[in-house]
Amino acid sequence: MKFCTPTQIKKLTGTKVPAEQVVALRQRGLNPFICPHTGTPIIDESVILASMMGKSDDLPHEFEFNEEAFN
């Protein structure tokens, strides 16, 4: 895992205000972790790269229970 630096997040969102950064990331379909102490968004670079490449279709869209795994 490699988290984006504050400078990278500022470039991506166009702002240095944490609350505005969170809004900008969510508008782009990203859901960052929010640091409870500072309110700054924390997001892994791979999440941003995957969203840019349109790889969200690789993820399962609904939960499927696997009963065989518990037998």
C-alpha positions as CSV (number, residue, x, y, z in Angstrom):
1,M,0.0,0.0,0.0
2,K,1.2,3.5,-0.9
3,F,-0.9,6.4,0.4
4,C,-1.1,9.6,-1.6
5,T,0.9,12.5,-0.1
6,P,-0.9,15.7,1.0
7,T,0.7,17.3,-2.1
8,Q,-0.7,14.7,-4.4
9,I,-4.2,15.0,-2.9
10,K,-4.0,18.8,-3.2
11,K,-3.1,18.5,-7.0
12,L,-5.9,15.9,-7.5
13,T,-8.6,18.0,-5.8
14,G,-7.4,21.5,-6.5
15,T,-7.6,22.6,-2.9
16,K,-5.7,22.3,0.4
17,V,-8.8,22.5,2.6
18,P,-9.4,18.9,3.9
19,A,-13.2,19.2,3.9
20,E,-13.1,20.4,0.3
21,Q,-10.7,17.6,-0.6
22,V,-13.1,15.0,0.7
23,V,-16.0,16.5,-1.3
24,A,-13.9,16.6,-4.5
25,L,-12.7,13.0,-4.1
26,R,-16.3,11.8,-3.5
27,Q,-17.5,13.7,-6.5
28,R,-15.0,11.6,-8.5
29,G,-16.4,8.4,-7.1
30,L,-13.7,7.9,-4.5
31,N,-14.4,7.2,-0.9
32,P,-11.3,8.1,1.1
33,F,-10.6,7.2,4.8
34,I,-10.9,10.3,6.9
35,C,-8.3,10.8,9.6
36,P,-10.4,11.3,12.8
37,H,-7.8,13.7,14.3
38,T,-7.2,16.1,11.4
39,G,-10.2,15.5,9.0
40,T,-7.8,15.0,6.1
41,P,-8.5,12.4,3.5
42,I,-6.3,9.3,3.2
43,I,-6.5,7.3,0.0
44,D,-4.3,4.6,-1.5
45,E,-2.7,5.4,-4.9
46,S,-3.9,2.1,-6.3
47,V,-7.6,3.1,-5.8
48,I,-7.1,6.3,-7.8
49,L,-5.2,4.5,-10.6
50,A,-7.9,1.8,-10.8
51,S,-10.6,4.4,-11.0
52,M,-8.7,6.2,-13.8
53,M,-8.4,2.9,-15.7
54,G,-12.1,2.0,-15.3
55,K,-11.4,-1.2,-13.4
56,S,-14.4,-0.9,-11.2
57,D,-16.1,-3.5,-13.3
58,D,-13.7,-6.1,-12.0
59,L,-15.2,-5.8,-8.6
60,P,-18.3,-7.9,-7.6
61,H,-21.4,-5.8,-7.7
62,E,-23.4,-7.8,-5.1
63,F,-22.7,-10.2,-2.3
64,E,-22.9,-13.9,-3.0
65,F,-22.9,-16.3,0.0
66,N,-20.7,-19.3,-0.5
67,E,-22.2,-22.1,1.6
68,E,-19.6,-24.7,0.5
69,A,-16.9,-22.7,2.3
70,F,-18.6,-23.5,5.7
71,N,-19.0,-27.2,5.1
